[in-house]
Amino acid sequence: MKNITIQGLNWDAKSSFQQGPAKAPNLIRKALYSDSMNLCTEFGVSIENDAITDKGDFIINDYFDIAEITKKNMESGSKLLSLGGDHSVTFPIIKAFHEYYPVLDILHIDAHADLYHDYQGDPYSHACPFARIMENGFAVKLVQVGIRTLNPHQAAQAKKYNVDVHEMRNLDLNNIPKFENPLYISLDMDGFDPAFAPGVSHHEPGGLSSRQVLDLIHSIDTEVVGADIVEYNPDRDFQDMTAYLAAKMMKELLGKMMER
């Protein structure tokens, strides 16, 4: 098993609607290590493991510092789990990943496709990371699950970049393709229905259940080399519900990354 590094990214400067996700990483950890949870995955695997190192949180001064921080945290050849932060962090993370994994698949779980060419004049907005990733050739396959806000521009972008979009309105998890290359999972907390994750900036009803996302992650049968959990906004949370869900997902993602 490869080593796994955890990094927290205190960044939400690219949020278009509300700030808050910069505060998320440490609150996700607080939930994970609270007395109400244990550190075993649903398969009985403990994440208390010498192969996992948490480097703590990083204050980001410039957007592309994220790529340099990520690259440094992968120098030992370790896998990487990032706690965001808004979704703009995914592009510089994947930019760094490309040096280590030139052939990479991405599973993106979200209410939004995040494929805008630019948003409010910013090509690096949290609404744009997957357009930047695909136009740079940083992923050979992008599969999106949970989408329920696809407008004509983003539909055209999805077609342009050959994105496999699985919208909520006709979702069948059995139709999610199998992945064969090293896989990166990007989990936006607003992919969940707001009933499960109220602590997000953009409440978009009609989303995924926590069980659906867990089953999807558990079903993956390829090496997961990286992941991020983004867009948890503590300012919008209710009794830490979203923090605990993010902590649960962190635990299960680490478990999946430990498998091979």
TITIKE-488428 format. One record per atom (N, C-alpha, C): residue number from 1; atom name; x, y, z. Coordinates in nm, 2 decimals. Atoms other than C-alpha are relative to their C-alpha. Layout:
BEGIN
NUM|CA|X|Y|Z
...
This chain:
BEGIN
1|N|0.08|-0.12|0.00
1|CA|0.00|0.00|0.00
1|C|0.09|0.13|0.00
2|N|-0.08|-0.13|0.00
2|CA|0.13|0.35|-0.09
2|C|-0.04|0.08|0.12
3|N|0.03|-0.10|-0.10
3|CA|0.15|0.62|0.17
3|C|-0.11|0.09|-0.05
4|N|0.11|-0.09|0.03
4|CA|-0.14|0.86|0.19
4|C|0.02|0.13|0.08
5|N|-0.02|-0.13|-0.07
5|CA|-0.10|1.23|0.27
5|C|-0.13|0.08|0.00
6|N|0.11|-0.09|-0.01
6|CA|-0.38|1.46|0.39
6|C|0.04|0.14|0.00
7|N|-0.03|-0.14|-0.01
7|CA|-0.37|1.83|0.32
7|C|-0.14|0.08|0.01
8|N|0.11|-0.09|-0.01
8|CA|-0.62|2.10|0.42
8|C|0.03|0.13|-0.07
9|N|-0.02|-0.12|0.08
9|CA|-0.67|2.40|0.19
9|C|-0.10|0.11|0.05
10|N|0.08|-0.10|-0.05
10|CA|-0.80|2.71|0.36
10|C|-0.02|0.11|-0.11
11|N|0.02|-0.08|0.12
11|CA|-0.93|2.87|0.04
11|C|-0.15|0.01|-0.04
12|N|0.13|-0.01|0.06
12|CA|-1.26|3.01|-0.08
12|C|-0.02|0.13|-0.07
13|N|0.00|-0.13|0.07
13|CA|-1.16|3.32|-0.27
13|C|-0.07|-0.01|-0.14
14|N|0.06|0.01|0.13
14|CA|-1.31|3.18|-0.59
14|C|-0.15|-0.04|0.01
15|N|0.15|0.03|-0.02
15|CA|-1.66|3.12|-0.44
15|C|-0.08|0.12|-0.06
16|N|0.08|-0.11|0.07
16|CA|-1.92|3.31|-0.65
16|C|-0.11|0.05|0.08
17|N|0.13|-0.03|-0.07
17|CA|-2.20|3.32|-0.39
17|C|0.03|0.03|0.15
18|N|-0.03|-0.02|-0.14
18|CA|-2.08|3.28|-0.03
18|C|0.13|-0.05|0.04
19|N|-0.12|0.05|-0.06
19|CA|-1.76|3.25|0.16
19|C|-0.03|-0.09|0.11
20|N|0.02|0.09|-0.11
20|CA|-1.71|2.99|0.43
20|C|0.07|-0.13|-0.02
21|N|-0.07|0.12|0.01
21|CA|-1.55|2.68|0.28
21|C|0.14|0.00|0.04
22|N|-0.13|-0.01|-0.05
22|CA|-1.21|2.80|0.38
22|C|0.02|-0.05|0.14
23|N|0.00|0.04|-0.14
23|CA|-1.30|2.72|0.74
23|C|-0.02|-0.15|0.02
24|N|0.05|0.14|-0.01
24|CA|-1.40|2.36|0.66
24|C|0.10|-0.10|0.04
25|N|-0.08|0.12|-0.03
25|CA|-1.09|2.14|0.68
25|C|0.01|-0.04|0.15
26|N|-0.02|0.03|-0.14
26|CA|-1.03|2.16|1.05
26|C|-0.13|-0.05|0.07
27|N|0.13|0.04|-0.06
27|CA|-1.40|2.12|1.13
27|C|-0.04|-0.14|-0.05
28|N|0.02|0.14|0.04
28|CA|-1.41|1.80|0.92
28|C|0.08|-0.09|0.09
29|N|-0.09|0.08|-0.09
29|CA|-1.12|1.67|1.12
29|C|-0.06|-0.01|0.14
30|N|0.06|0.00|-0.14
30|CA|-1.29|1.77|1.45
30|C|-0.12|-0.10|0.01
31|N|0.11|0.10|0.00
31|CA|-1.60|1.57|1.35
31|C|0.06|-0.14|0.00
32|N|-0.05|0.14|0.02
32|CA|-1.39|1.27|1.24
32|C|0.06|-0.05|0.13
33|N|-0.07|0.04|-0.12
33|CA|-1.20|1.26|1.57
33|C|-0.08|0.02|0.13
34|N|0.08|-0.02|-0.12
34|CA|-1.49|1.34|1.80
34|C|-0.03|-0.14|0.06
35|N|0.03|0.12|-0.07
35|CA|-1.60|1.09|2.06
35|C|-0.12|-0.08|-0.05
36|N|0.12|0.07|0.05
36|CA|-1.92|1.01|1.87
36|C|0.03|-0.09|-0.12
37|N|-0.03|0.08|0.12
37|CA|-1.73|0.84|1.58
37|C|0.12|-0.09|0.03
38|N|-0.12|0.07|0.00
38|CA|-1.48|0.56|1.55
38|C|0.07|0.01|-0.13
39|N|-0.09|-0.02|0.12
39|CA|-1.20|0.54|1.29
39|C|0.00|-0.12|-0.09
40|N|0.01|0.12|0.09
40|CA|-1.31|0.22|1.11
40|C|-0.09|0.03|-0.11
41|N|0.09|-0.01|0.11
41|CA|-1.46|0.22|0.77
41|C|-0.11|-0.10|0.01
42|N|0.10|0.10|0.00
42|CA|-1.77|0.02|0.69
42|C|0.05|-0.14|-0.02
43|N|-0.06|0.14|0.02
43|CA|-1.54|-0.27|0.60
43|C|0.09|-0.04|0.11
44|N|-0.07|0.04|-0.12
44|CA|-1.38|-0.27|0.94
44|C|0.15|0.04|-0.01
45|N|-0.14|-0.04|0.02
45|CA|-1.05|-0.11|0.82
45|C|0.02|0.13|0.08
46|N|-0.03|-0.12|-0.07
46|CA|-0.90|0.15|1.06
46|C|0.08|0.09|-0.08
47|N|-0.09|-0.10|0.06
47|CA|-0.76|0.47|0.93
47|C|0.10|0.05|0.09
48|N|-0.12|-0.02|-0.09
48|CA|-0.53|0.48|1.23
48|C|0.11|-0.09|-0.05
49|N|-0.10|0.08|0.07
49|CA|-0.25|0.37|1.01
49|C|0.13|0.08|-0.02
50|N|-0.13|-0.07|0.01
50|CA|0.12|0.46|0.99
50|C|0.02|0.05|-0.14
51|N|-0.02|-0.05|0.14
51|CA|0.08|0.50|0.61
51|C|-0.07|0.13|-0.03
52|N|0.08|-0.12|0.02
52|CA|-0.15|0.80|0.66
52|C|0.06|0.11|0.08
53|N|-0.06|-0.12|-0.07
53|CA|0.01|1.14|0.74
53|C|-0.09|0.12|-0.03
54|N|0.07|-0.12|0.02
54|CA|-0.19|1.45|0.79
54|C|0.09|0.12|0.02
55|N|-0.09|-0.11|0.00
55|CA|0.01|1.76|0.70
55|C|-0.06|0.13|0.06
56|N|0.07|-0.12|-0.06
56|CA|-0.25|2.00|0.85
56|C|-0.05|0.09|-0.11
57|N|0.06|-0.10|0.09
57|CA|-0.40|2.31|0.69
57|C|0.11|0.09|-0.06
58|N|-0.09|-0.09|0.07
58|CA|-0.23|2.54|0.44
58|C|-0.07|0.13|-0.03
59|N|0.06|-0.13|0.04
59|CA|-0.30|2.91|0.41
59|C|0.05|0.03|-0.14
60|N|-0.03|-0.03|0.14
60|CA|-0.32|3.00|0.05
60|C|0.00|0.15|-0.03
61|N|-0.01|-0.14|0.03
61|CA|-0.20|3.34|-0.06
61|C|-0.03|0.03|-0.15
62|N|0.03|-0.01|0.14
62|CA|-0.21|3.29|-0.43
62|C|-0.06|-0.13|-0.05
63|N|0.08|0.12|0.05
63|CA|-0.44|3.05|-0.62
63|C|0.09|-0.11|-0.04
64|N|-0.08|0.11|0.06
64|CA|-0.16|2.86|-0.80
64|C|0.10|-0.05|0.11
65|N|-0.07|0.06|-0.10
65|CA|0.02|2.81|-0.47
65|C|-0.05|-0.14|0.03
66|N|0.06|0.14|-0.02
66|CA|-0.22|2.51|-0.44
66|C|0.07|-0.11|-0.07
67|N|-0.07|0.10|0.08
67|CA|-0.04|2.33|-0.72
67|C|0.13|-0.03|0.06
68|N|-0.13|0.02|-0.05
68|CA|0.30|2.38|-0.56
68|C|-0.01|-0.07|0.14
69|N|0.02|0.07|-0.13
69|CA|0.17|2.27|-0.21
69|C|-0.03|-0.14|-0.03
70|N|0.04|0.14|0.04
70|CA|0.01|1.96|-0.37
70|C|0.12|-0.07|-0.05
71|N|-0.12|0.07|0.06
71|CA|0.33|1.88|-0.57
71|C|0.09|-0.04|0.11
72|N|-0.09|0.03|-0.11
72|CA|0.54|1.90|-0.25
72|C|-0.05|-0.11|0.09
73|N|0.06|0.11|-0.08
73|CA|0.30|1.68|-0.06
73|C|-0.01|-0.13|-0.07
74|N|0.00|0.12|0.07
74|CA|0.32|1.42|-0.33
74|C|0.14|-0.05|-0.04
75|N|-0.14|0.03|0.05
75|CA|0.70|1.42|-0.37
75|C|0.05|-0.14|0.04
76|N|-0.04|0.14|-0.04
76|CA|0.74|1.09|-0.18
76|C|-0.07|-0.11|-0.08
77|N|0.07|0.10|0.08
77|CA|0.51|0.92|-0.43
77|C|-0.13|-0.04|0.07
78|N|0.12|0.03|-0.07
78|CA|0.22|0.93|-0.19
78|C|-0.13|0.03|-0.07
79|N|0.13|-0.04|0.04
79|CA|-0.15|0.94|-0.26
79|C|-0.04|0.12|0.08
80|N|0.03|-0.13|-0.06
80|CA|-0.33|1.26|-0.16
80|C|-0.15|0.01|0.02
81|N|0.14|-0.03|-0.03
81|CA|-0.66|1.34|0.01
81|C|0.00|0.15|0.04
82|N|0.01|-0.15|-0.03
82|CA|-0.74|1.72|0.01
82|C|-0.13|0.03|0.06
83|N|0.12|-0.05|-0.06
83|CA|-0.99|1.89|0.23
83|C|-0.01|0.15|-0.04
84|N|0.01|-0.14|0.03
84|CA|-1.12|2.21|0.08
84|C|-0.09|0.07|0.10
85|N|-0.03|-0.07|0.12
85|CA|-1.20|2.48|0.03
85|C|-0.12|-0.01|-0.10
86|N|0.09|0.00|0.10
86|CA|-1.41|2.58|-0.26
86|C|0.05|-0.09|-0.12
87|N|-0.03|0.10|0.10
87|CA|-1.42|2.36|-0.58
87|C|0.11|0.05|-0.10
88|N|-0.11|-0.04|0.09
88|CA|-1.16|2.58|-0.76
88|C|0.13|-0.06|0.04
89|N|-0.13|0.06|-0.03
89|CA|-0.89|2.40|-0.57
89|C|0.03|-0.13|-0.08
90|N|-0.02|0.12|0.08
90|CA|-0.94|2.09|-0.79
90|C|0.09|0.02|-0.12
91|N|-0.08|-0.02|0.12
91|CA|-0.78|2.24|-1.10
91|C|0.15|0.00|0.04
92|N|-0.14|0.00|-0.03
92|CA|-0.44|2.32|-0.94
92|C|0.05|-0.13|0.06
93|N|-0.03|0.13|-0.05
93|CA|-0.45|1.99|-0.75
93|C|0.03|-0.10|-0.12
94|N|-0.02|0.09|0.12
94|CA|-0.50|1.80|-1.08
94|C|0.12|0.04|-0.08
95|N|-0.12|-0.05|0.08
95|CA|-0.24|2.01|-1.25
95|C|0.13|-0.06|0.06
96|N|-0.11|0.06|-0.06
96|CA|0.01|1.88|-0.99
96|C|0.00|-0.16|-0.02
97|N|0.02|0.15|0.02
97|CA|-0.13|1.52|-1.02
97|C|0.05|-0.04|-0.14
98|N|-0.03|0.04|0.14
98|CA|-0.06|1.53|-1.40
98|C|0.14|-0.04|-0.01
99|N|-0.14|0.03|0.01
99|CA|0.31|1.51|-1.34
99|C|0.03|-0.14|0.04
100|N|-0.02|0.14|-0.05
100|CA|0.27|1.18|-1.15
100|C|-0.09|-0.10|-0.07
101|N|0.10|0.09|0.06
101|CA|-0.04|1.04|-1.33
101|C|-0.04|0.06|-0.13
102|N|0.03|-0.06|0.13
102|CA|-0.03|1.15|-1.70
102|C|-0.13|-0.06|-0.06
103|N|0.13|0.06|0.04
103|CA|-0.32|0.90|-1.76
103|C|-0.09|-0.02|0.12
104|N|0.08|-0.01|-0.12
104|CA|-0.59|0.98|-1.50
104|C|-0.15|0.00|-0.04
105|N|0.14|-0.01|0.00
105|CA|-0.96|0.92|-1.47
105|C|-0.05|0.08|0.12
106|N|0.06|-0.08|-0.11
106|CA|-1.18|1.15|-1.26
106|C|-0.15|-0.04|0.01
107|N|0.14|0.01|-0.04
107|CA|-1.51|1.07|-1.08
107|C|-0.03|0.13|0.07
108|N|0.04|-0.13|-0.06
108|CA|-1.68|1.40|-1.00
108|C|-0.14|-0.01|0.05
109|N|0.14|0.01|-0.06
109|CA|-1.98|1.40|-0.76
109|C|-0.04|0.14|0.04
110|N|0.04|-0.15|-0.02
110|CA|-2.17|1.73|-0.76
110|C|-0.14|0.02|-0.05
111|N|0.12|-0.05|0.06
111|CA|-2.49|1.91|-0.82
111|C|0.02|0.08|-0.13
112|N|-0.03|-0.09|0.12
112|CA|-2.31|2.13|-1.08
112|C|0.11|-0.07|-0.08
113|N|-0.10|0.06|0.08
113|CA|-2.10|2.03|-1.37
113|C|0.14|0.08|0.01
114|N|-0.12|-0.08|-0.02
114|CA|-1.84|2.31|-1.30
114|C|0.08|0.00|-0.13
115|N|-0.07|0.00|0.13
115|CA|-1.76|2.33|-1.68
115|C|-0.01|0.13|-0.07
116|N|0.00|-0.13|0.06
116|CA|-1.81|2.70|-1.74
116|C|0.13|0.04|-0.06
117|N|-0.13|-0.05|0.06
117|CA|-1.55|2.85|-1.98
117|C|0.05|0.11|0.09
118|N|-0.04|-0.09|-0.11
118|CA|-1.54|3.13|-1.73
118|C|-0.13|0.04|0.07
119|N|0.12|-0.04|-0.07
119|CA|-1.78|3.25|-1.46
119|C|0.02|0.13|0.07
120|N|-0.02|-0.13|-0.05
120|CA|-1.83|3.61|-1.37
120|C|0.13|0.06|-0.04
121|N|-0.13|-0.05|0.05
121|CA|-1.52|3.68|-1.58
121|C|0.12|-0.07|0.05
122|N|-0.12|0.07|-0.06
122|CA|-1.30|3.44|-1.38
122|C|0.01|-0.14|-0.06
123|N|-0.02|0.14|0.05
123|CA|-1.17|3.13|-1.57
123|C|0.04|-0.10|0.10
124|N|-0.04|0.09|-0.11
124|CA|-1.06|2.99|-1.24
124|C|-0.10|0.00|0.11
125|N|0.11|0.00|-0.09
125|CA|-1.39|3.03|-1.06
125|C|-0.02|-0.15|0.05
126|N|0.04|0.13|-0.05
126|CA|-1.52|2.74|-0.85
126|C|-0.10|-0.07|-0.10
127|N|0.10|0.05|0.10
127|CA|-1.77|2.70|-1.14
127|C|0.07|-0.05|-0.13
128|N|-0.07|0.02|0.12
128|CA|-1.49|2.63|-1.39
128|C|0.11|-0.11|0.00
129|N|-0.12|0.08|0.00
129|CA|-1.23|2.37|-1.27
129|C|0.00|-0.11|-0.10
130|N|-0.01|0.12|0.08
130|CA|-1.33|2.08|-1.49
130|C|0.01|0.04|-0.15
131|N|-0.03|-0.05|0.14
131|CA|-1.33|2.30|-1.81
131|C|0.16|0.02|-0.01
132|N|-0.15|-0.02|0.00
132|CA|-0.96|2.39|-1.72
132|C|0.07|-0.14|0.00
133|N|-0.06|0.14|-0.01
133|CA|-0.88|2.02|-1.64
133|C|-0.01|-0.06|-0.14
134|N|0.02|0.07|0.13
134|CA|-1.02|1.89|-1.97
134|C|0.07|0.07|-0.12
135|N|-0.06|-0.07|0.11
135|CA|-0.89|2.16|-2.20
135|C|0.15|-0.01|0.01
136|N|-0.14|0.03|-0.02
136|CA|-0.54|2.09|-2.06
136|C|0.04|-0.14|-0.02
137|N|-0.03|0.14|0.02
137|CA|-0.57|1.72|-2.12
137|C|0.05|-0.07|0.13
138|N|-0.05|0.06|-0.12
138|CA|-0.52|1.64|-1.75
138|C|-0.08|-0.12|0.05
139|N|0.07|0.12|-0.02
139|CA|-0.78|1.37|-1.75
139|C|-0.04|-0.07|-0.13
140|N|0.04|0.07|0.13
140|CA|-0.85|1.10|-2.01
140|C|-0.15|-0.04|0.01
141|N|0.14|0.03|-0.01
141|CA|-1.20|1.03|-1.87
141|C|-0.05|0.08|0.12
142|N|0.07|-0.07|-0.11
142|CA|-1.43|1.25|-1.66
142|C|-0.15|-0.05|0.00
143|N|0.14|0.05|-0.02
143|CA|-1.75|1.10|-1.52
143|C|-0.06|0.08|0.11
144|N|0.07|-0.09|-0.10
144|CA|-1.99|1.33|-1.34
144|C|-0.13|-0.07|0.04
145|N|0.12|0.06|-0.06
145|CA|-2.26|1.20|-1.11
145|C|-0.07|0.10|0.10
146|N|0.08|-0.09|-0.09
146|CA|-2.54|1.39|-0.94
146|C|-0.04|0.13|-0.06
147|N|0.02|-0.13|0.06
147|CA|-2.57|1.68|-1.18
147|C|-0.15|0.03|-0.02
148|N|0.14|-0.04|0.01
148|CA|-2.90|1.87|-1.17
148|C|-0.02|0.15|-0.03
149|N|0.01|-0.15|0.04
149|CA|-2.82|2.22|-1.30
149|C|0.06|0.02|-0.14
150|N|-0.07|-0.01|0.13
150|CA|-2.70|2.15|-1.66
150|C|-0.07|0.10|-0.09
151|N|0.05|-0.09|0.10
151|CA|-2.76|2.46|-1.87
151|C|0.06|-0.02|-0.14
152|N|-0.05|0.02|0.14
152|CA|-2.71|2.49|-2.25
152|C|0.15|0.02|-0.01
153|N|-0.15|-0.02|0.01
153|CA|-2.35|2.63|-2.21
153|C|0.08|-0.12|0.05
154|N|-0.07|0.11|-0.06
154|CA|-2.24|2.36|-1.98
154|C|-0.02|-0.14|-0.07
155|N|0.03|0.12|0.08
155|CA|-2.41|2.09|-2.18
155|C|0.09|0.00|-0.13
156|N|-0.08|-0.01|0.12
156|CA|-2.22|2.21|-2.49
156|C|0.15|-0.02|0.04
157|N|-0.14|0.03|-0.05
157|CA|-1.89|2.21|-2.28
157|C|0.02|-0.15|0.02
158|N|0.00|0.15|-0.03
158|CA|-1.97|1.85|-2.17
158|C|0.02|-0.07|-0.13
159|N|-0.01|0.07|0.13
159|CA|-2.01|1.75|-2.53
159|C|0.14|0.03|-0.06
160|N|-0.14|-0.04|0.06
160|CA|-1.69|1.94|-2.64
160|C|0.11|-0.09|0.06
161|N|-0.11|0.07|-0.07
161|CA|-1.48|1.76|-2.38
161|C|-0.03|-0.15|0.02
162|N|0.04|0.14|-0.01
162|CA|-1.66|1.42|-2.41
162|C|-0.01|-0.04|0.15
163|N|0.02|0.03|-0.14
163|CA|-1.77|1.43|-2.04
163|C|-0.12|-0.10|0.01
164|N|0.11|0.09|-0.02
164|CA|-1.99|1.14|-1.93
164|C|-0.08|0.05|0.12
165|N|0.08|-0.07|-0.10
165|CA|-2.26|1.32|-1.74
165|C|-0.12|-0.09|0.04
166|N|0.12|0.08|-0.05
166|CA|-2.51|1.12|-1.52
166|C|-0.08|0.09|0.09
167|N|0.08|-0.10|-0.06
167|CA|-2.78|1.36|-1.43
167|C|-0.10|-0.07|0.10
168|N|0.09|0.05|-0.10
168|CA|-3.00|1.31|-1.12
168|C|-0.14|-0.04|-0.06
169|N|0.14|0.02|0.05
169|CA|-3.33|1.32|-1.32
169|C|-0.02|-0.14|-0.06
170|N|0.01|0.14|0.06
170|CA|-3.25|0.98|-1.48
170|C|0.11|-0.09|0.05
171|N|-0.12|0.07|-0.05
171|CA|-2.98|0.85|-1.26
171|C|-0.02|-0.15|0.03
172|N|-0.01|0.15|-0.03
172|CA|-2.90|0.47|-1.25
172|C|0.14|-0.03|0.03
173|N|-0.14|0.02|-0.03
173|CA|-2.59|0.40|-1.06
173|C|0.06|-0.12|-0.06
174|N|-0.05|0.12|0.07
174|CA|-2.56|0.07|-1.24
174|C|0.06|0.03|-0.13
175|N|-0.05|-0.05|0.13
175|CA|-2.48|0.27|-1.55
175|C|0.13|0.08|0.01
176|N|-0.13|-0.07|-0.01
176|CA|-2.17|0.43|-1.41
176|C|0.11|-0.09|-0.05
177|N|-0.10|0.09|0.07
177|CA|-1.88|0.30|-1.62
177|C|0.11|-0.05|0.10
178|N|-0.11|0.05|-0.08
178|CA|-1.60|0.09|-1.47
178|C|0.13|0.09|-0.04
179|N|-0.12|-0.08|0.02
179|CA|-1.27|0.28|-1.43
179|C|0.12|-0.10|-0.01
180|N|-0.11|0.09|0.03
180|CA|-0.95|0.12|-1.56
180|C|0.13|0.07|0.04
181|N|-0.12|-0.07|-0.03
181|CA|-0.69|0.39|-1.50
181|C|0.00|0.05|0.14
182|N|0.00|-0.07|-0.13
182|CA|-0.57|0.55|-1.18
182|C|-0.11|0.10|0.01
183|N|0.12|-0.08|-0.01
183|CA|-0.87|0.73|-1.04
183|C|0.01|0.11|0.11
184|N|0.01|-0.11|-0.09
184|CA|-0.92|1.07|-0.87
184|C|-0.15|0.03|0.02
185|N|0.14|-0.03|-0.03
185|CA|-1.25|1.14|-0.69
185|C|-0.01|0.14|0.06
186|N|0.02|-0.13|-0.05
186|CA|-1.37|1.49|-0.64
186|C|-0.15|0.01|0.05
187|N|0.13|0.01|-0.06
187|CA|-1.66|1.51|-0.40
187|C|-0.04|0.14|0.05
188|N|0.06|-0.13|-0.04
188|CA|-1.86|1.84|-0.38
188|C|-0.11|-0.04|0.10
189|N|0.11|0.03|-0.10
189|CA|-2.08|1.83|-0.07
189|C|-0.14|0.04|-0.04
190|N|0.13|-0.03|0.05
190|CA|-2.36|1.99|-0.26
190|C|-0.05|-0.11|-0.10
191|N|0.05|0.11|0.07
191|CA|-2.38|1.67|-0.46
191|C|-0.11|-0.08|0.07
192|N|0.10|0.05|-0.08
192|CA|-2.58|1.54|-0.17
192|C|-0.12|0.08|0.00
193|N|0.12|-0.07|-0.02
193|CA|-2.94|1.64|-0.13
193|C|0.02|0.09|0.12
194|N|-0.01|-0.09|-0.12
194|CA|-2.96|1.94|0.11
194|C|-0.05|-0.06|0.13
195|N|0.05|0.07|-0.12
195|CA|-3.15|1.71|0.35
195|C|0.11|-0.07|0.07
196|N|-0.11|0.07|-0.05
196|CA|-2.83|1.52|0.40
196|C|0.12|0.10|0.04
197|N|-0.11|-0.10|-0.01
197|CA|-2.59|1.82|0.37
197|C|-0.04|0.14|-0.01
198|N|0.05|-0.14|0.01
198|CA|-2.74|2.15|0.46
198|C|0.12|0.10|0.00
199|N|-0.12|-0.10|-0.01
199|CA|-2.39|2.31|0.52
199|C|0.07|0.02|-0.13
200|N|-0.07|-0.03|0.13
200|CA|-2.32|2.41|0.16
200|C|-0.05|0.14|-0.04
201|N|0.04|-0.14|0.05
201|CA|-2.34|2.75|-0.02
201|C|-0.11|-0.01|-0.09
202|N|0.11|0.01|0.11
202|CA|-2.57|2.63|-0.30
202|C|-0.09|-0.12|0.03
203|N|0.10|0.11|-0.03
203|CA|-2.87|2.43|-0.18
203|C|-0.07|-0.03|-0.13
204|N|0.07|0.05|0.12
204|CA|-2.99|2.23|-0.48
204|C|-0.07|-0.13|0.02
205|N|0.08|0.12|-0.03
205|CA|-3.28|1.99|-0.40
205|C|0.01|-0.10|-0.11
206|N|0.01|0.11|0.09
206|CA|-3.32|1.66|-0.56
206|C|0.13|-0.08|-0.02
207|N|-0.13|0.05|0.01
207|CA|-2.97|1.53|-0.49
207|C|0.02|-0.14|0.05
208|N|-0.04|0.14|-0.04
208|CA|-2.79|1.21|-0.39
208|C|-0.02|-0.02|0.15
209|N|0.00|0.04|-0.14
209|CA|-2.84|1.03|-0.06
209|C|0.14|-0.03|0.04
210|N|-0.13|0.04|-0.05
210|CA|-2.54|0.96|0.16
210|C|0.02|-0.15|-0.03
211|N|-0.02|0.14|0.03
211|CA|-2.60|0.59|0.10
211|C|0.04|-0.02|-0.15
212|N|-0.04|0.01|0.14
212|CA|-2.59|0.63|-0.28
212|C|0.15|0.03|-0.02
213|N|-0.14|-0.04|0.02
213|CA|-2.25|0.81|-0.26
213|C|0.09|-0.11|0.06
214|N|-0.08|0.11|-0.06
214|CA|-2.11|0.55|-0.02
214|C|0.00|-0.12|-0.09
215|N|0.01|0.11|0.09
215|CA|-2.23|0.27|-0.25
215|C|0.08|0.02|-0.12
216|N|-0.07|-0.03|0.12
216|CA|-2.08|0.44|-0.55
216|C|0.15|-0.01|0.03
217|N|-0.14|0.00|-0.03
217|CA|-1.74|0.48|-0.38
217|C|0.05|-0.14|0.03
218|N|-0.04|0.14|-0.03
218|CA|-1.74|0.12|-0.24
218|C|0.00|-0.08|-0.12
219|N|0.01|0.08|0.12
219|CA|-1.82|-0.01|-0.59
219|C|0.13|0.01|-0.09
220|N|-0.11|-0.03|0.08
220|CA|-1.50|0.13|-0.74
220|C|0.10|-0.12|0.00
221|N|-0.09|0.11|0.01
221|CA|-1.26|-0.14|-0.86
221|C|0.12|0.03|-0.08
222|N|-0.13|-0.04|0.06
222|CA|-0.95|0.04|-0.96
222|C|0.08|0.08|0.11
223|N|-0.08|-0.07|-0.11
223|CA|-0.67|0.22|-0.77
223|C|-0.04|0.14|0.01
224|N|0.04|-0.14|-0.02
224|CA|-0.79|0.55|-0.62
224|C|0.13|0.06|0.05
225|N|-0.13|-0.06|-0.03
225|CA|-0.48|0.77|-0.61
225|C|-0.01|0.14|0.07
226|N|0.03|-0.13|-0.06
226|CA|-0.64|1.09|-0.49
226|C|-0.14|0.03|0.01
227|N|0.14|-0.04|-0.02
227|CA|-0.95|1.26|-0.37
227|C|0.00|0.14|0.06
228|N|0.02|-0.12|-0.08
228|CA|-1.09|1.59|-0.25
228|C|-0.14|0.00|0.05
229|N|0.14|-0.03|-0.05
229|CA|-1.39|1.69|-0.04
229|C|-0.01|0.15|0.01
230|N|0.00|-0.14|0.01
230|CA|-1.49|2.04|-0.11
230|C|-0.14|0.06|0.02
231|N|0.12|-0.08|-0.01
231|CA|-1.76|2.31|-0.07
231|C|-0.09|-0.02|0.13
232|N|0.07|0.00|-0.13
232|CA|-1.86|2.23|0.29
232|C|0.01|0.14|0.06
233|N|0.01|-0.14|-0.06
233|CA|-1.97|2.57|0.43
233|C|-0.05|-0.01|0.14
234|N|0.05|0.01|-0.14
234|CA|-1.98|2.56|0.81
234|C|-0.10|0.11|0.04
235|N|0.09|-0.11|-0.04
235|CA|-2.16|2.89|0.82
235|C|-0.15|-0.03|-0.03
236|N|0.14|0.03|0.04
236|CA|-2.47|2.72|0.67
236|C|-0.04|-0.14|0.06
237|N|0.02|0.14|-0.05
237|CA|-2.45|2.39|0.87
237|C|-0.11|0.00|0.11
238|N|0.10|0.02|-0.11
238|CA|-2.72|2.26|1.11
238|C|0.05|-0.11|0.09
239|N|-0.05|0.10|-0.10
239|CA|-2.59|2.08|1.42
239|C|0.11|-0.09|-0.05
240|N|-0.12|0.07|0.05
240|CA|-2.27|1.98|1.24
240|C|-0.04|-0.12|-0.09
241|N|0.04|0.12|0.09
241|CA|-2.47|1.74|1.01
241|C|0.10|-0.02|-0.11
242|N|-0.08|0.01|0.12
242|CA|-2.26|1.82|0.71
242|C|0.15|-0.03|0.03
243|N|-0.14|0.04|-0.04
243|CA|-1.93|1.81|0.90
243|C|0.01|-0.15|0.03
244|N|-0.01|0.14|-0.03
244|CA|-2.01|1.46|1.02
244|C|-0.01|-0.08|-0.13
245|N|0.01|0.08|0.12
245|CA|-2.11|1.35|0.67
245|C|0.13|0.01|-0.08
246|N|-0.13|-0.02|0.06
246|CA|-1.79|1.50|0.53
246|C|0.11|-0.09|0.06
247|N|-0.10|0.09|-0.07
247|CA|-1.59|1.31|0.80
247|C|-0.02|-0.14|-0.03
248|N|0.03|0.14|0.04
248|CA|-1.77|0.99|0.71
248|C|0.06|-0.03|-0.14
249|N|-0.05|0.02|0.13
249|CA|-1.68|1.04|0.35
249|C|0.15|0.00|-0.01
250|N|-0.15|0.00|-0.01
250|CA|-1.32|1.12|0.44
250|C|0.05|-0.14|0.04
251|N|-0.04|0.13|-0.05
251|CA|-1.30|0.79|0.63
251|C|-0.01|-0.10|-0.11
252|N|0.02|0.11|0.10
252|CA|-1.45|0.58|0.35
252|C|0.09|0.03|-0.13
253|N|-0.09|-0.03|0.11
253|CA|-1.24|0.76|0.08
253|C|0.14|-0.05|0.04
254|N|-0.13|0.05|-0.04
254|CA|-0.92|0.68|0.28
254|C|0.00|-0.15|0.00
255|N|0.01|0.15|0.00
255|CA|-1.04|0.32|0.32
255|C|0.02|-0.05|-0.15
256|N|-0.01|0.04|0.14
256|CA|-1.08|0.30|-0.06
256|C|0.14|0.02|-0.05
257|N|-0.14|-0.02|0.05
257|CA|-0.73|0.45|-0.12
257|C|0.09|-0.10|0.06
258|N|-0.09|0.10|-0.06
258|CA|-0.58|0.20|0.12
258|C|-0.01|-0.14|-0.06
259|N|0.02|0.14|0.06
259|CA|-0.71|-0.10|-0.08
259|C|0.11|-0.05|-0.09
260|N|-0.11|0.04|0.09
260|CA|-0.42|-0.10|-0.33
260|C|0.09|0.12|-0.02
